[in-house]
């Protein structure tokens, strides 16, 4: 203890071994660190309900002297330790600036953050991961708990996660999505979209872009009332590649994340190098998670955009193998990290294109819209069913293509923006939904 610079305590439920005076080694260590005026970082796991009486007393004792921070899972602990050590190094003068995700976003204030987006995040994190703060938590408290404030100013991570207009401050945080008909970059480009928004919105939009362009198979209703939809590339693998790029990119770079769909492959490019000791080859083996932006990665974990730490790449490999695709490729090139997912060859398959009877390949959200439109349904209810919150983007990306293809129609077509406007299936849309059972379009 006398030789260390920092004392870091992890306090759980059990008090542990006690000496002749009834004191555990952990409490002796805490007392020694206190007497030696060491920097003390105390992290408490879970709530106090299952904690032993003496451990509860130690937790209270520590809380009277230092700031305690609570955690429930390892990724949350990782982010807490990271931010605490950064703060210590800055206060000690070892480093003069904070890492990008932890540093204050110049000219940004709390008014540049969306309270609604913070509340939606808290609701989902609490439901998905048992996060201790609920949607009614004051925004400042929620941001502090996530370590997203730098002396009361929103950090870059805060703007990227919950900003009203993140690209106003971080122009290159946008995502470019491009679709090529061939296997090389060549004009004309049939589809090119630049998406803006928070990291959550960027992931959703980019994944929807890819899924709307690739082929899918409509199964039968042999095992359920709804015909299953199977895409040629697993949605989870596509999402993993895109989340990796957005969460771990170098945001100080002037380049943007780029998602390119070719006839034979999907390529996801993001600026930045793999952190040592990771290499493209090492990613194929069990490895530790070393996030470039831990304060961005943690909220993505809490909302299940990211699963177990360090397993995402391995899951991607397994999913592609199960889909009959070649193993994904990973490489570093010109300051960019590139993930390649290979599209399966279409030779001799018995698949039914998801866009049977239409030129449009439908995304998961668009399929859900068709199902809801069996009954006349308003815009708000349609958005709620897909988890979308931006009306303009929802109309442009999800609703308008369905209207253009004649799969759905307005109940008041002469007044497109009417507050009483609802949407319903057309005969063509109903035939599309029933295709898996009736064999339409085969």
C-alpha positions as CSV (number, residue, x, y, z in Angstrom):
1,X,0.0,0.0,0.0
2,X,2.8,2.4,0.8
3,X,4.4,1.9,-2.6
4,X,1.3,2.4,-4.7
5,X,0.1,5.7,-6.3
6,X,-3.7,4.9,-6.3
7,X,-5.8,2.7,-4.1
8,X,-8.7,1.2,-6.0
9,X,-11.3,-0.8,-3.9
10,X,-14.0,-3.1,-5.3
11,X,-16.6,-3.7,-2.6
12,X,-19.1,-6.5,-2.9
13,X,-21.4,-8.4,-0.5
14,X,-19.0,-10.3,1.7
15,X,-16.7,-8.8,4.3
16,X,-14.2,-11.6,4.2
17,X,-11.6,-12.9,6.7
18,X,-11.4,-11.1,10.0
19,X,-8.3,-10.9,12.2
20,X,-8.2,-10.9,16.1
21,X,-9.7,-7.4,16.2
22,X,-12.5,-8.3,13.8
23,X,-11.1,-6.3,10.9
24,X,-10.7,-7.6,7.3
25,X,-7.6,-7.1,5.1
26,X,-9.8,-4.9,2.8
27,X,-10.7,-2.5,5.6
28,X,-7.0,-2.5,6.8
29,X,-6.0,-1.5,3.3
30,X,-8.6,1.3,3.1
31,X,-7.4,2.7,6.5
32,X,-3.8,2.5,5.4
33,X,-4.5,4.3,2.1
34,X,-6.4,6.9,4.1
35,X,-3.5,7.4,6.6
36,X,-1.0,7.7,3.7
37,X,-3.1,10.2,1.8
38,X,-3.3,8.0,-1.2
39,X,-5.7,8.7,-4.1
40,X,-8.7,6.4,-3.2
41,X,-11.1,5.1,-5.8
42,X,-14.0,3.1,-4.4
43,X,-16.5,1.1,-6.6
44,X,-19.4,-0.6,-5.0
45,X,-21.2,-3.5,-6.7
46,X,-25.0,-3.7,-6.7
47,X,-27.3,-2.5,-4.0
48,X,-27.1,-2.9,-0.3
49,X,-29.9,-5.5,0.1
50,X,-27.7,-8.6,0.0
51,X,-24.6,-7.0,1.6
52,X,-23.2,-8.3,4.9
53,X,-23.5,-6.0,7.9
54,X,-19.8,-5.3,8.3
55,X,-19.4,-4.7,4.5
56,X,-22.3,-2.2,4.7
57,X,-20.5,-0.4,7.4
58,X,-17.3,-0.3,5.3
59,X,-19.3,1.1,2.4
60,X,-20.7,3.8,4.6
61,X,-17.3,4.5,6.0
62,X,-15.8,4.9,2.6
63,X,-18.7,7.1,1.5
64,X,-18.1,9.5,4.3
65,X,-14.5,10.1,3.0
66,X,-14.5,9.6,-0.7
67,X,-16.9,9.6,-3.7
68,X,-18.2,6.0,-4.1
69,X,-19.4,4.9,-7.5
70,X,-21.8,2.0,-8.0
71,X,-21.8,-0.6,-10.8
72,X,-23.6,-3.8,-11.7
73,X,-21.7,-5.2,-14.7
74,X,-18.1,-5.3,-15.9
75,X,-18.5,-2.9,-18.9
76,X,-20.0,-0.3,-16.5
77,X,-17.1,-0.8,-14.1
78,X,-14.7,-0.4,-17.0
79,X,-16.1,3.0,-17.9
80,X,-16.2,4.2,-14.3
81,X,-12.5,3.2,-13.7
82,X,-11.5,4.8,-17.0
83,X,-13.1,8.1,-16.3
84,X,-11.8,8.1,-12.7
85,X,-8.3,7.5,-13.8
86,X,-8.5,10.1,-16.5
87,X,-9.7,12.6,-13.9
88,X,-6.8,11.7,-11.5
89,X,-4.2,12.0,-14.3
90,X,-5.5,15.5,-15.2
91,X,-5.7,16.7,-11.6
92,X,-2.2,15.4,-11.0
93,X,-0.9,17.2,-14.1
94,X,0.3,14.0,-15.8
95,X,-1.8,14.7,-18.8
96,X,-3.0,18.1,-19.9
97,X,-6.0,17.2,-21.9
98,X,-8.7,14.6,-21.5
99,X,-9.2,11.8,-24.0
100,X,-11.6,12.8,-26.8
101,X,-14.8,11.1,-25.5
102,X,-14.2,12.5,-22.0
103,X,-13.2,16.1,-22.9
104,X,-15.6,19.0,-23.1
105,X,-17.2,19.7,-26.5
106,X,-16.2,23.3,-27.3
107,X,-19.1,25.8,-27.3
108,X,-21.6,23.1,-26.3
109,X,-24.0,23.5,-23.4
110,X,-26.7,21.4,-21.7
111,X,-29.2,23.1,-24.0
112,X,-27.6,21.4,-26.9
113,X,-28.7,18.0,-25.5
114,X,-32.1,16.4,-25.9
115,X,-33.9,15.7,-22.6
116,X,-36.2,13.4,-24.5
117,X,-33.3,11.3,-25.9
118,X,-31.8,11.0,-22.5
119,X,-35.1,9.8,-21.0
120,X,-35.6,7.3,-23.8
121,X,-32.1,6.0,-23.2
122,X,-32.7,5.6,-19.5
123,X,-36.0,3.8,-20.1
124,X,-34.4,1.3,-22.4
125,X,-31.3,0.8,-20.3
126,X,-33.4,0.2,-17.2
127,X,-35.6,-2.3,-19.1
128,X,-32.7,-4.1,-20.9
129,X,-29.9,-4.1,-18.4
130,X,-31.5,-3.1,-15.0
131,X,-29.8,0.3,-15.1
132,X,-30.4,2.0,-11.7
133,X,-31.6,5.4,-13.1
134,X,-35.1,5.7,-14.6
135,X,-36.4,7.9,-17.3
136,X,-37.6,10.6,-14.9
137,X,-34.0,11.2,-13.6
138,X,-32.9,14.8,-14.0
139,X,-30.7,15.2,-17.1
140,X,-27.7,16.6,-15.2
141,X,-27.7,13.7,-12.7
142,X,-28.0,11.1,-15.6
143,X,-25.1,12.7,-17.4
144,X,-23.0,12.8,-14.3
145,X,-23.7,9.1,-13.6
146,X,-22.5,8.2,-17.1
147,X,-19.4,10.4,-16.7
148,X,-20.5,12.6,-19.6
149,X,-19.8,16.0,-18.0
150,X,-16.5,17.9,-18.0
151,X,-16.8,20.6,-15.3
152,X,-20.5,20.9,-16.0
153,X,-20.0,21.1,-19.7
154,X,-21.2,18.3,-22.0
155,X,-18.4,16.0,-23.3
156,X,-17.9,15.0,-26.9
157,X,-19.5,11.6,-25.9
158,X,-22.5,13.4,-24.5
159,X,-23.1,15.3,-27.7
160,X,-22.7,12.2,-29.9
161,X,-25.0,10.2,-27.7
162,X,-27.8,12.7,-26.9
163,X,-27.2,15.8,-28.9
164,X,-30.0,17.6,-30.7
165,X,-27.7,18.2,-33.7
166,X,-24.4,16.3,-33.1
167,X,-23.0,17.1,-36.5
168,X,-23.2,20.8,-35.7
169,X,-20.2,20.2,-33.4
170,X,-18.7,17.1,-35.0
171,X,-19.2,17.4,-38.7
172,X,-17.5,14.2,-39.7
173,X,-19.5,12.0,-37.2
174,X,-22.0,11.4,-40.0
175,X,-22.2,8.0,-41.8
176,X,-22.0,7.7,-45.6
177,X,-23.9,4.7,-47.1
178,X,-23.3,3.8,-50.7
179,X,-24.8,1.0,-52.9
180,X,-23.0,-0.2,-56.0
181,X,-24.5,-2.7,-58.4
182,X,-21.1,-4.2,-59.3
183,X,-18.0,-5.3,-57.3
184,X,-16.0,-2.1,-57.8
185,X,-16.5,1.6,-57.1
186,X,-18.0,2.9,-60.3
187,X,-20.4,5.5,-61.4
188,X,-23.3,5.9,-61.7
189,X,-24.0,5.3,-58.0
190,X,-27.5,3.9,-57.7
191,X,-28.0,4.9,-54.1
192,X,-26.0,7.3,-51.8
193,X,-27.2,8.5,-48.4
194,X,-25.4,10.6,-45.8
195,X,-27.0,10.0,-42.4
196,X,-26.8,12.4,-39.4
197,X,-27.9,12.1,-35.8
198,X,-26.8,10.5,-32.5
199,X,-24.8,7.3,-32.5
200,X,-28.0,5.4,-31.9
201,X,-29.7,7.0,-34.9
202,X,-26.6,6.5,-37.1
203,X,-26.6,2.8,-36.3
204,X,-30.3,2.4,-37.0
205,X,-30.2,4.3,-40.2
206,X,-27.1,2.6,-41.6
207,X,-28.4,-0.9,-40.7
208,X,-31.8,-0.1,-42.4
209,X,-30.0,1.1,-45.5
210,X,-28.1,-2.2,-45.9
211,X,-31.1,-4.5,-45.0
212,X,-33.3,-2.6,-47.5
213,X,-30.8,-3.4,-50.4
214,X,-30.0,-7.1,-49.8
215,X,-32.1,-10.1,-50.8
216,X,-34.3,-12.0,-48.3
217,X,-36.3,-15.2,-48.2
218,X,-39.9,-15.4,-47.1
219,X,-40.6,-18.7,-45.4
220,X,-43.9,-20.5,-44.7
221,X,-46.3,-20.3,-41.8
222,X,-45.7,-23.9,-40.8
223,X,-44.4,-23.0,-37.3
224,X,-46.1,-19.6,-36.7
225,X,-48.8,-17.3,-37.9
226,X,-46.3,-15.0,-39.5
227,X,-44.1,-15.9,-42.4
228,X,-40.5,-15.7,-41.3
229,X,-38.1,-13.4,-43.2
230,X,-34.4,-14.5,-43.6
231,X,-31.9,-12.0,-45.0
232,X,-28.9,-13.2,-47.0
233,X,-26.6,-11.5,-44.5
234,X,-27.7,-11.8,-40.8
235,X,-29.0,-8.5,-39.5
236,X,-27.1,-9.1,-36.2
237,X,-23.8,-9.4,-38.1
238,X,-24.4,-6.3,-40.2
239,X,-25.4,-4.4,-37.0
240,X,-22.2,-5.6,-35.2
241,X,-20.0,-4.3,-38.0
242,X,-21.7,-0.9,-38.1
243,X,-21.8,-0.5,-34.3
244,X,-18.0,-1.4,-34.2
245,X,-17.3,1.3,-36.7
246,X,-19.3,4.0,-35.1
247,X,-18.4,3.2,-31.5
248,X,-14.6,2.6,-32.0
249,X,-13.8,5.1,-34.7
250,X,-11.3,8.0,-34.3
251,X,-13.6,11.0,-33.9
252,X,-10.6,13.4,-34.2
253,X,-10.2,12.3,-37.8
254,X,-11.6,14.3,-40.7
255,X,-12.9,11.1,-42.3
256,X,-16.3,9.6,-41.7
257,X,-17.6,6.1,-41.3
258,X,-18.4,4.7,-44.8
259,X,-20.7,1.7,-45.5
260,X,-20.4,0.4,-49.0
261,X,-22.6,-2.4,-50.4
262,X,-21.3,-4.2,-53.5
263,X,-22.7,-7.1,-55.4
264,X,-20.5,-9.6,-53.6
265,X,-19.8,-7.9,-50.3
266,X,-20.5,-5.3,-47.6
267,X,-17.5,-3.1,-46.6
268,X,-17.6,-1.0,-43.4
269,X,-14.7,1.6,-43.1
270,X,-14.0,3.6,-40.1
271,X,-11.1,6.0,-39.4
272,X,-8.5,4.8,-36.8
273,X,-6.1,2.0,-36.0
274,X,-6.7,-1.1,-33.8
275,X,-5.4,-0.4,-30.3
276,X,-2.3,-2.5,-29.3
277,X,-2.0,-5.4,-28.8
278,X,-5.0,-6.2,-31.1
279,X,-4.4,-7.1,-34.8
280,X,-6.8,-8.1,-37.6
281,X,-5.6,-11.7,-37.0
282,X,-6.0,-11.5,-33.2
283,X,-9.7,-10.5,-33.7
284,X,-10.5,-14.1,-34.8
285,X,-9.5,-15.5,-31.4
286,X,-10.9,-14.8,-28.0
287,X,-9.7,-11.3,-27.0
288,X,-10.2,-8.5,-24.5
289,X,-12.4,-5.6,-25.3
290,X,-10.3,-2.4,-25.7
291,X,-12.8,0.3,-26.7
292,X,-11.3,3.5,-28.2
293,X,-14.2,5.5,-26.7
294,X,-15.4,3.7,-23.5
295,X,-17.9,6.5,-22.6
296,X,-19.6,5.9,-26.0
297,X,-19.4,2.1,-25.8
298,X,-21.0,1.8,-22.4
299,X,-24.4,3.4,-23.3
300,X,-24.4,1.2,-26.4
301,X,-24.0,-1.8,-24.2
302,X,-26.7,-0.6,-21.8
303,X,-29.2,-0.5,-24.7
304,X,-28.1,-3.8,-26.2
305,X,-26.5,-2.3,-29.3
306,X,-23.4,-4.1,-28.0
307,X,-23.5,-7.4,-26.1
308,X,-20.7,-9.2,-24.2
309,X,-17.4,-7.3,-24.2
310,X,-14.9,-8.7,-26.7
311,X,-17.3,-11.3,-28.3
312,X,-18.8,-9.2,-31.0
313,X,-16.3,-10.1,-33.7
314,X,-16.5,-13.8,-32.9
315,X,-20.3,-13.6,-33.0
316,X,-20.1,-11.9,-36.4
317,X,-17.9,-14.7,-37.7
318,X,-20.3,-17.4,-36.4
319,X,-23.4,-15.7,-37.8
320,X,-21.9,-15.4,-41.2
321,X,-20.8,-19.0,-41.2
322,X,-24.3,-20.1,-40.2
323,X,-25.7,-18.1,-43.1
324,X,-23.5,-19.9,-45.6
325,X,-21.2,-16.9,-46.2
326,X,-17.5,-16.7,-46.3
327,X,-15.7,-15.7,-43.0
328,X,-15.6,-11.9,-42.6
329,X,-12.3,-10.2,-43.4
330,X,-10.6,-7.6,-41.3
331,X,-7.8,-5.3,-42.4
332,X,-6.0,-2.0,-41.7
333,X,-5.4,0.2,-44.7
334,X,-4.4,3.9,-44.9
335,X,-5.4,4.7,-41.4
336,X,-8.7,3.0,-41.8
337,X,-10.0,-0.2,-40.2
338,X,-12.1,-2.2,-42.7
339,X,-14.6,-5.0,-42.0
340,X,-15.8,-7.0,-45.0
341,X,-18.9,-9.3,-44.9
342,X,-19.2,-11.5,-48.0
343,X,-22.6,-12.0,-49.5
344,X,-23.5,-15.6,-50.2
345,X,-23.6,-16.8,-53.8
346,X,-27.1,-17.0,-55.1
347,X,-26.6,-20.1,-57.3
348,X,-29.3,-22.7,-57.1
349,X,-31.1,-21.4,-54.0
350,X,-34.8,-21.8,-53.4
351,X,-35.2,-18.4,-51.8
352,X,-38.1,-16.0,-52.6
353,X,-36.9,-12.4,-52.8
354,X,-38.4,-10.3,-50.1
355,X,-39.3,-7.8,-52.8
356,X,-41.3,-10.3,-54.8
357,X,-43.7,-8.3,-57.0
358,X,-41.9,-5.1,-56.3
359,X,-38.6,-3.5,-57.1
360,X,-38.1,-2.6,-53.4
361,X,-36.2,-4.8,-50.9
362,X,-37.9,-4.2,-47.6
363,X,-36.2,-3.5,-44.3
364,X,-37.3,-5.0,-41.0
365,X,-39.1,-1.8,-40.1
366,X,-40.9,-1.7,-43.4
367,X,-42.2,-5.2,-42.9
368,X,-43.5,-4.3,-39.5
369,X,-45.2,-1.3,-41.1
370,X,-47.0,-3.5,-43.6
371,X,-48.2,-5.7,-40.8
372,X,-49.6,-2.8,-38.8
373,X,-51.3,-1.4,-41.9
374,X,-53.6,-4.4,-42.1
375,X,-55.7,-1.9,-40.1
376,X,-55.8,1.8,-40.8
377,X,-53.1,3.2,-38.6
378,X,-51.8,6.7,-37.9
379,X,-48.2,8.0,-38.2
380,X,-47.5,8.1,-34.5
381,X,-48.5,4.5,-33.9
382,X,-46.5,3.3,-36.9
383,X,-43.4,5.1,-35.5
384,X,-44.0,3.7,-32.1
385,X,-43.9,0.2,-33.5
386,X,-40.5,0.7,-35.0
387,X,-38.9,2.7,-32.2
388,X,-38.3,5.7,-34.5
389,X,-38.6,9.2,-33.1
390,X,-37.7,11.5,-36.1
391,X,-40.8,12.0,-38.2
392,X,-39.0,13.5,-41.2
393,X,-36.5,10.6,-41.4
394,X,-39.2,8.0,-40.8
395,X,-41.3,9.4,-43.7
396,X,-38.3,9.6,-46.0
397,X,-36.6,6.3,-45.2
398,X,-39.5,4.0,-44.2
399,X,-42.9,5.3,-45.3
400,X,-42.3,7.0,-48.7
401,X,-40.7,3.9,-50.4
402,X,-43.8,1.9,-49.4
403,X,-46.1,4.5,-50.8
404,X,-44.1,4.8,-54.0
405,X,-44.2,1.0,-54.5
406,X,-48.0,1.0,-53.9
407,X,-47.8,-1.4,-50.9
408,X,-49.6,1.0,-48.7
409,X,-51.8,4.1,-49.3
410,X,-53.1,7.1,-47.5
411,X,-56.7,7.3,-46.2
412,X,-56.8,11.0,-47.1
413,X,-54.5,11.3,-50.2
414,X,-55.7,14.8,-51.0
415,X,-54.3,16.1,-47.7
416,X,-51.0,14.3,-47.1
417,X,-50.1,16.2,-43.9
418,X,-53.5,16.0,-42.3
419,X,-53.5,15.3,-38.6
420,X,-56.2,12.7,-39.3
421,X,-54.1,10.9,-41.9
422,X,-53.8,7.2,-41.6
423,X,-52.2,4.4,-43.7
424,X,-53.6,1.1,-44.9
425,X,-52.5,-1.9,-47.0
426,X,-53.2,-2.0,-50.7
427,X,-54.0,-5.3,-52.5
428,X,-50.4,-5.4,-53.6
429,X,-49.2,-4.9,-50.0
430,X,-51.5,-7.7,-48.8
431,X,-50.3,-10.0,-51.5
432,X,-46.7,-9.2,-50.5
433,X,-47.4,-10.2,-46.9
434,X,-49.2,-13.4,-47.9
435,X,-46.4,-14.3,-50.3
436,X,-44.8,-16.8,-47.9
437,X,-48.0,-18.9,-47.7
438,X,-49.6,-18.3,-51.1
439,X,-46.4,-18.4,-53.1
440,X,-46.9,-15.0,-54.7
441,X,-44.0,-13.8,-56.7
442,X,-42.3,-17.2,-56.8
